[in-house]
């Protein structure tokens, strides 16, 4: 097909302005509005004098048509474009997004319609039986009595599940959409109550005209009409919730369910205190922000039910989780795994039933990519078919890809080969570069004394902050003595690590953390999990854990801290001071149980490499106080990216912490030398009174730029 000059220009303009879902990908800047590349725009404008700032056309474009346009235009820089089609797999419903204020899409939801509904579903006999189950299995997860979750007897499971299913059936009748039971809880609400929240999405940030509002101004901005961005919660597989009263509302004070129309609203738009056997059902997205006031006196017991659409699987990490908040009080839980096992028992099956994932034809790039992957069962079937004619790698121990006949013997300082996994037989990509060698972990006994621990505690107590909700606008500044003490103590740990690993090490960053109840999930410090492969094919996400446990190799990718080599965790409190908080090490990604679990005494700890040979986790602290010094090192020849110099590394489980960053280690000595030099100059050349009294131009500018209100936007 031949195109004239005018047709090419029209097609270019149509592509540039009509691809509403195309966004430029630029590292560090976030998505921007699509434009024609500078070279192409200049050339086309020069031909016809076209105005590339004209208004956007309002006519919608078909997704497939947009793809064809973007791919066939040779004069457009297609590499800078990324098509973003919302994912609709598993019943996902794209959230309503306002690109005028925020460049990111709202989180998807699985609910709709979104109204609240009062339901009266349980009779006195149902309530009596639920009371009996609660009395038998109750526990408070803020201070657990049981070492593990009590198992329901078959009779109690049938009762609990049957009554919860009655509530689900009433919700289906009300909302006219299919749903199944995901989890149910019988909760004795305490004096704390529940703060305003959504069940299946989480607050992310506040935006206004393309700029993000600073944390201190988010509440005022949201109340003033700014745009709130929400992100997916761990329970994003769910759709609806219901709270059913199991006690007389006149028997307690407080305990009211409140609903708010917007995030940050001062007053609720609706308040409920339902009669016994009745409750309120609602969707789990941001349209039903809700809270529960604390119970001031009396006894409040409720049945909480959460649902999900049929066919939507529960993530493996969430199937056994008992959801609670500090205000939940004593409760008993029927979680997803209980339901699966109970239904399997009733049906006479050996294994729990799991919903089948159906391909619902979603056109987003993620689903298209997942569709091209292979399942683990297909891999096993193909291996079984070809094993008779030709020997194939077995998934049994001894000959699996994890124990190759020719082990890695490179011994290089910065190895990129995963010793223990013959990845090249299965994956076309190489493992990332790493600086750690040798691998493994080394114990560091009594590396710090009591004075060191006391000094670190004092510095932590003075400058602590939680980066999940920062108190300070910027990282606090240490005094000269505090910097000297912090860096000196951290260097003691680095010196001990250098001896253990037999090589010179440089301190990169140190942190003092008070681990909270969240802990840290299994991870490696300097590499990130990428994918699982078998015989040249990438495995589907749902099969990754099973495949790795069966012998399939894991491909890793470099993290932002790939320039580091080793880490160390030194206890600053004794194991008798807290419950939980164990440092666990796993042999492989996806391993069901740790190979080692450590709770070091105060002043001692463990050092380990930062690659996939030291996958580790920290269990949440159930009670007490756990304080640790975490140290990261690098090789003397490793280069630190400039954008990582000021970064304070933390996880949600880090809790209140302080940091000694690479930028601190570079700037504090420079500042000390500069102050010393200035002191020498001042002693040799004192300013005249006239000069000292006259403010400098720089000082005047600084004084005139004082912040005078309004929303401050983060860069």
N, C-alpha and C positions, 0 to 999 in steps of 0.2 A: 504494500500500500504506500502511495506517495503522498507526502504532506507538503503543502505550500508554506511559505514563510509565516503568513498570518495564522495559519492553522497550528503551526508549532508553538507560536507565542500564546495563542488561546489555550492550547493544551497545557502549556507550562503554568500559566496563571491559574487555570482550573485545578491543576494538581497542587500547586503551592497553597492555594487558599481554601480548597474544598476538602482536603484530607484532614478532617477534624480530629481524627485519632492518631495522626502522625506527630511525633515529638522528637526534637533534636536530642541526641544523647551526648552530653558533655560532662566529663568527669568533674564532680565537685560542684557543679552549678545547678543541677536539677533540670527537669524538663523545661523546654522553652517552646514558644510558638513556632510552627514550621515556616521556613523561608527557603527560597531558591538560593543555591550556593552563590557566593559573591561573583565568581567568574561568569557563571551562566546568566545571572541577573544583569550584570553589566553589559554582557554581550547582547542579550535580548533587548534591553532598554536602549542600547545604542542603535539597534536596527530600526526600531519603530518609535522610540521615545515613550515607551510604556511606563505607566505609573504603577509601581509595585506596592504602593501604600494605599491602594483603593480599598473600599469596603469589602468585607468578606461576603461571598454569595451565600444565600440562605438555602439553596436547593440541597437536599441531602444526597449523599453518594452511597452506592452499594459497596459493601466491604470488598467483595471480590473485584469490583471495578477499580476501587482505589488501589488494591494490590497490583493489578495489571498496569495501571498508569505509573505507579512508582517504579516498577521493575523495567518497563520498556523505554523510559526516557533516558537516553544515554548522556544528555548534557546536564542532568541533575546529579548532585553528589549523593547517590543513594546510600552510601555507607554511613552517612550521618543521620539517616532516618531509622526509626524503629516503630513498626505498627503496633499499636496497643489496642487489641480487641478485648473487651472485658470477658473474664472467664465465667461461664455459666454451668460448668460441670457440677454434678451432685446437687442440683437445685439451687446453685448460687444466684442471687439476685443482685446485680450491680447497684451500689448506692448512688443516690443523687449527688452529683458533683458540680461545684461552681468553680470553673477554671478562671473566672475573673479575679477571684481572691486567692486561690490555692492551686499550684500546679500538679497536685497529687489527687488521685481518685479516692473517694470514700471507700471504706471497707465494704465488702459484699455482706449480704445478710441472707438468711434462709427463711424469713418470715414474711407474712403478708396474707391477709389484711392485718392492720396494726392496732386495732381498737382494743380496749380493755373490756372484759366481760365478767359479771358476777355469776357464779355457778353454785348451786346447792346440790351436792352429790353424795354425801355420806350420811348414813343413819347412825343411831346410837350404838348399835352393835358393831359397826365398822370402827367407830371411834374407840370403843372399849377394847377391841382387839389390837388396835394400833398402840394404845396406851400400854398394853401388856407387853408387846414387842419392844417398845421403847424402854420399859423398865428392865427388861432382860439384857439388852445389848447396848445400852447408852454408854457414851464416853465423851470426854471433853478433849478435843485435839489440841487445845492450847496447853494442856497438861495431861497427856494420856495416862490412863490407868492400865490399859492392856498393851502388851508388847506388839501385838498385831491385831488387825481388824477381826472381831469375832465372826465366826461362820454361822449362818442361819441354819437351823434345822429344816428339813424338807417341809414340815408343816408350817413353820414360820415364814419361809420363803413364799410358799403358795398364798398365805394370807396377805403378806406385805405386797407382793406382786399383783395379786388379784384386786386389792383395794386401789392401788396406784393406777391400775389399768382402767378402773371405773372413771377416775379423773381424766385420764387420757381420752377415753371414749366421749366424755362430755365436752372436752376441748375440740375434738374432731367435729362433733355435731355443731358446735358454735361457730368455728372458723371455716368449716367446709373445705378443709385441706387435709390430706393424709399425714399422719404423724404416728410415731411409735415411742414407747417409753425409753428414755435414755438413763435417767437416774432419779431416785426418790430419797428424801431425807425426812426423818421425824426430828424436829428441832425444838429445844426448850430455850427460847430467846432470853438473853440475860440483860443486864443493865446497860451494856455497851450499845446494843442495837447494830444497825448497818448504815454506813454512810451512803450518800447518793451514788448510784452506779448503774450500769447496764449489765445484763447477764452475759451477752455474747459479743459485745464490742467494747473497746477500751478507749478512753480519751487519749488523744495524741498531742494536739497542738492547736493554737488559735492563729488565724491568718487574716490579713486585710490588704487588699489590692496587691497581691503577689508577694507580700512580705510576711514573715513569721513574727508574731508578737512575743516579746520576752516573757519569761516565766512569771515574773513579778506582776506583769500587767495583764495576764491572760484572763483573770476573773473579771476585771473591770471592762476589758475589751469585749468579752463574750456578752456581758450584760448590756453593752452599748451597741450590740448588733454585729460584732465581728463573726467571721466564719469559723466554725469548729470542725476540725478534722478528726475522724475516728479511725482506729485501726483494729484489726481482727484480734479477738481474744482466743485463748486456748480452747474455749468451748464454742468456737465458731461453727462447729458441726451441728449445733442445736438450733431450734427454731422458737419454741414457746416455753413459758413457765407458768406455774400456778401455785398459789399459796392458799391452803385450806385450813381453817381454824379447827383445832381439836379440843379447845377449852372454851369455857363461857367468857365472852368479852367483858362481862361485869366482874370477873374474878381477878382482874389485873388492871393496873394503871400504866398507861403508855402502850408500847407495842403496836402502834398504828403504822400501816403501810401508806407511804406518801409517794405521789407521782409528780414529776416536774416536767414542764414542757421544753425547757432548754437547759444545757449545761451551765451551772453557776447561778441558776435562778434562786432568789432568796426564799420565795414562798412556794409551797406545793400548789398544784392546780386541782388535785383531788386527794382525799384521805379516806382510808377504809379501815374499819374494825369489824370484821365479818362475824356473823353468828356461827355458833358451833355447827360443823358439818358443811358450812358454806365457805366460799373463797373467791379470789379474784385471779383471773387468767389474763396474761398479757404477753406480747412478743418480746424477744430478747435484744432488740436493737435500740438505737439512741432515741427512738420515739417514745420509749417507756423507761426513762431514767427514774429510778425509785429508791426509796430508803425505808428503813424501819426504825422508829424511835425506840430508845431503850425502855425496858420494863422497870418502872420505879418500885412497884411492889406487886405481889400476887404471882400467879403461875400462868404462863402463856406457852402452849404447845401447838405446833403447826406441822402439817404435812406439806412438804415442798416437792413439786414434780417438775421435771424438765423433759422435753421431748425433742426429737429430731425427725427429719423426713425419712421415709422408708428408703433403703438402699444407700444411705449415707453412712459410711463406716466410721467407727470411733477410732481416733488415732491410738496406736498402741500405747503411747505414753499417758493417755487419759483414761483408758478402760478401767483401771483399778483405783483411780484418784477419788478420794472422798472430799467433795467440795464443802468448805466451811469458811466462815469469817470469825473474827474474835467475838462477835455478838451472837454467834450460833448457839453457844452454850453446850449443854450435853445433848448429843444427838446419836442417831444410828442411821446407817447409810446402806442403801441398796444400789450399788454402783453398776456400771455397764457389764463388768465381768461377772458379777453375781447373777445378773439377768441372763447372760449367755449360758453360764453353767447350769443355772436352774432350769432353763428351758430345755437344754440338752438332756438333763436328767429326766425331766418329765416325758421327753420324746424317746427315751431309751437309747440315746446316742452316746458314743464314747467321748467325742470332742464337742466343744461348744460351737453352736451355730454362729456364723458370721455373715453379714449381708454381702451379697455379690455386687461388685462394682460394675455397673453397666455403662457402656459408652453412649452418652447422650448426645454425641455429635457437636460438642462445643468447638468453636472455631478459633479460640485463642491460641497463641503461640505455645504456651505451656502445655496445653492439652494435646496439640498437634505433635509436639516433641515427645510427650509421654506415650502417645499412640505408636510411635515408631520404635519404641523400646520392646524388649522381649521379656517374657515372664520366666520365672525360675523353673516352673513346672515344665515349660517347653524345653528349657535347657537340659533338664534331667532326662526328659523323654528322648531328645536328640542324642544325648550321650549313651543312653541305653541301646538305642537302635544301631549305633555305629560301633559299639564296643565289641560285637562279635567279629566284625571284619577288621577292625583296626583298634589298637589299644588307645584309649583316651585318658586324659587326666582324671583320676578318681577323686571323689569328694571325701573319701575316708581319710582318717589320720595316717600320716606317714608318707603318702604320695599326693597329698593335696597341694594346691599352689602355695600354701603357706609353708610347706616344708620341701623345697625343691631339692633335686639331687645335687645341684651345683650351687652351694650357698654363695652369697655375696662376699667377696674378699677384697673389695676395692681398697678399703682402709683409707680413703681419701678424707681430707679435712672437711671439705664441703661436698658431701655426697648427695647425689640425686637419684640413687638406686635404692629401692626398698628391700633391704636384706630380709629374707624370710618370705617374700612374695614374688613369684616370677610373673610380674605384671605383663611383660612383653608378649607372653603367650596368649593373653586374653584381651589386652587393651592397646590401642594404637598410640596412646599418649604416655609420656614419662612422668614419673613422680617429680614433685617440685624440688628445687634446690634447697638444701638445708645446711646449716653450719655446725650442727652438733655431731660429734664423734669423739669418743665412744658414746654409746647410748645407755639407757637404763637409768637407775636411780642409786643414790649413795646417801647413807645416813650421816647426819652432821650432829654428833652428840656434844652437848654442852658448849655450843659455839658462842652463846651470849651469857653474861653473868647477870646478877640481880640489878646492879647499877644500870647496865645497858637497858634492861627491860623497864626499869623505873623511869628512865629518861624518855624512852619511846612512848610510854604511857602518858607522861606529862605533855609531850608534844601533841600526841593524838587527842588528848582531852581538850587542848586549847584550840586546835585548828580543824577538828573533825567536821565532815560534811557527807551527805548522802546524795550521790549524783543522780539517783532516780527522781529526786525532788530537791534540787540544790537550794541551800540557804544563802550562800554567797553568790554574788554576780560573777566573780572571778576567783581564781584560786588564791587562797590566803598566802601572804608573804611571810616567810620565816625570818626570825632574827638571825644575826650572824652566828650566835652561839647555837641556836636550834639547828641551823643548817650544818654547822660543824659536827654536832652530835649525831644528827640523822645520817649524814654521809659517812661518818667514821664507823658507826655501828653497822651500816649496810656493807661497808667495805670489808669488815671483819668476816661477814658471811661469804662475800665474794672470794676472799683469800682462802677460806676453808674449802670452797667449791673448786678453786683452781688446784688445790692439792689433791682433792679426791679424783678429779678428772684428768689430772696430769697435763695441764695446758694453761697458758695465760688467759685470763678473763677480764673483761672490763665491765664495770657497773653501768647498766643502762637505765634502770628505773627501780624504785623501791616503793612499797606501800604498806601501811599498817591498816588492817581491816578488822572490823568487828562483825564476823559472819552472822547473818540473821537466819530466820527460819526457812528461807528459800534455798540456801546452799547454792552449789554450782553443779549443773548437769555434766555428764562425761564430755570431755573435750581435750584437744591437744593445744598447747599454747601458740605454736608458730605455724601450724598447718590447719586447714579446714577440710572436713569431709566434702568430697565432690560427687562421686558416683561409684557404682558397683558394676563389674564387667565379667563376662564369661564368653570365651571363644570368639572374641571380636565384636560382641554385641553388648550394649548397655542394658542393664536390667531395670524393670519398672520400679518406681519408688516403693510401692506396697510390698515388693518382694525383697527389698535390699537387706533387711535384717536377717531374714531366713536364708538368703543366698550366702551372706557372709558367714553365718554359722555353719553353712554347708560346705564352705571352702572357697567361695568366690573371692577374688581379690578386690581390694578397695583402691580407688584412685583418689589421691589427695590433691589439694590445691594450696598454694602459698597464701598465708594470711598477711595482714598489714605489718605484722611483727616478724616477718620471715628473716629479717637481719639478725634476730636474736638466736642464741643457742641453748642456754640452760636457764632453769628456774629453781628457786628454793622457797620452802615454806617453813618458817621458824615459829614455834609456839611461844607466845608471851604470857599465856595463862596455862595452868595445869589442867589435865583431863578431868580432874575431880571438880572443876569449876563449872562444867556445862554438860549437858546431855546431847548426844548426836555429834555433829561437827567432825565426823571421821573423814580423813583424806584417803580416798580409795583409788587404786590403780587397776586398770583392765588390760588384759593381754591383747585383745582385738576390739575393733569397733563393733558394737552390737552385742558384745558378750553379756549374758544375762546376770552374771555375778562377778564381783571384783576378784582379782588374783591376790590382792593384798589390801589391808585396811590398817591405817595408822592413826594413833592418837598420841602424839609426842608429848613428853613432859616439858615444862617451861624451860626455855633456853636451848632446847634441842629441836631438830627438824630433819628434813629430807631434801636433797637436791636431785633434780631429774632433768633429762633432755626435753626439749620443747617440740619434738616431732611425734609421729604416730606411734613410736615405741613407748611413749609414756602418756597414754590416754588416762586421764584422771578426773575425779569428781570430788565434791565435798558435800556430805549430807547436811541437811538443815539442822540448825541448833534448836532443840526442843525446849530447853530451859537453860538458864545460867548465862554466862558471859565468856565468849571465845574471842581472843585477840591474837592475831598472827602478823608477823612481818613477812611480806612476800618480796622476793628479790629476783630481778631478771638481769641476765648478762648477755654480752655479745662478744664476738671474736675481735681482737684488736684491729683486724683489717676490714671488718664489716662497716658498711656505710649506712648511716641513719637517714632515712628520707626526711626532708625538712618539715613535711606536714605531720610527722610523728613525734617531733621534738617536744611539743607542748601537751601531747595527749595523755590524759590520766586514765589508765586502763582499769575498768571495773566491770562487774556483772551485777544483776539485780540482787544477788545474794551477798555482795560485798559488805553491805551495811555502811555504817558511819566509818569513814576512812580518811587518811591523809596520804599525800603522794610526794615523792621526790622524783621529778621527771628528768629526762635528758637535758631539757632546756634549763632546769634549775642547776644541774651539775655544771653547765657551761656558763650560765649568767652570773651566779653568785660569786665565783672567784674573780670574774671580770669586774663586777661591781666593787668588790673589795679593793682590787688594784686601782680602779679609777678613783675611789674615795681617798685612798692613800696618796695618790698623785695630786689630787686637788688639795689635800691638806698641806702637802709640801709647798705648792704654789701659793696658797694663802699665807703661809708663814713667811714666805720670802717676799711677797708683794701684796701688802694690805690695801684694800680699796679706800679711796678718799671718802669722807662723809657724804659729799655731794653725789658721788657715784653710787654709794651704797643705798642712799635714800631714793634714788630715781628708779622706778620699776622698768624692767626691760620690755621691749615690744612683745616678746614671746609671752611674758607673764600677763600683759594686758589682754592679749588674745585669749589666753587660757581663762582669765577671769570673766570675759564677756561671753563665753560659750557655755555658761552654767545651764544645766537642764532645768526647764521651767514648766514641766508638766506634759500631759499628752501620753500617747502610747509610744513606748520605745520598742523598736523592731530589731530583732536579732539579725546579724549579717548572715 
